[in-house]
Amino acid sequence: MKRIALAIAVLLSISISHIWAEGNSTNTSSVRYVKVPRFARPLVEKWITEYAKTQPGVEFQIAKGNQNQGNIDLNVVFDNHNQENNAKDFSHIVYFGEFAVLPITASGSEAAKVLEGKHLNSKKLKQLYFLEDEFDEDVKKIKQFERLVIYSGSNATSVASSFARNLGEESSNFRGKRISGDDLFLNTALTKDPLGVSFNALPNIFDLQSRHVKSDLSIIGIDVKKNLEENFSNKATLDDLIAILENDKVSEVAIEKIGVSYNEADEVLNQFLQWVLTHGTKYNHEYGLLNLDNKVAQTEIDKIKNSLTAQN
């Protein structure tokens, strides 16, 4: 009987320990889901990997497709605020960088030949991409543009609104065809239509490994200083272009802040975002994003510090 009682006691002890361990593991490694536009996904995945090395008990995952859409904890958004947040109380936004958008077409396409050698200023870009204003008497039609087909993104995570607003337009005023889904589909549309023209964020235009323009794409020339023309052409390197745009803004290039919307009351999220702003932004250039101005970056860091201080 003593042996039986001892065996039962040991089994109970193991079971209780197992239950406690499971409960403790669940509390310390509950998953936080991040919703992010695909062009910024590699950067966020890098954050998750590096942060896990410092905080192995906290797990972050990318919310993909329709999975976990009701459990979003962090939502990567643009400065234009036109993106929808989920049902949770996203009470705060901190910005970690900027993205730039360039006009593009398919390499070797008919559209590329039509636009070859042109250096389009803001007015000509508007003529190319948008429905004409019937009341603008100063607009001179460019016949070559009329046969080109514009492809623009239509969902909340598209950079279409950023591109349009930079030219003083509404995204609803794009001419041509709207493509639903991720902006990578804009690149696909161009490869299928020899007359197709579009735009995209730098991480979708450049190969992040070679740092050169993707072989199936061609950057449309814009009006820049002569010494900068090569940097806004197919000869461009991603790192040189980022350096130029960080130091000398070009009016024809849409540049928008990108940040994270989240529930400020969640201390785990605040700690993660403090790490992002102090350590994670060093990966911005590697993944095709621009850094914030130093003063702006410090302001964002102070936001997080204040949130953490308020919780303690």
Disulfide bonds with the S-S distance in Angstrom:
none
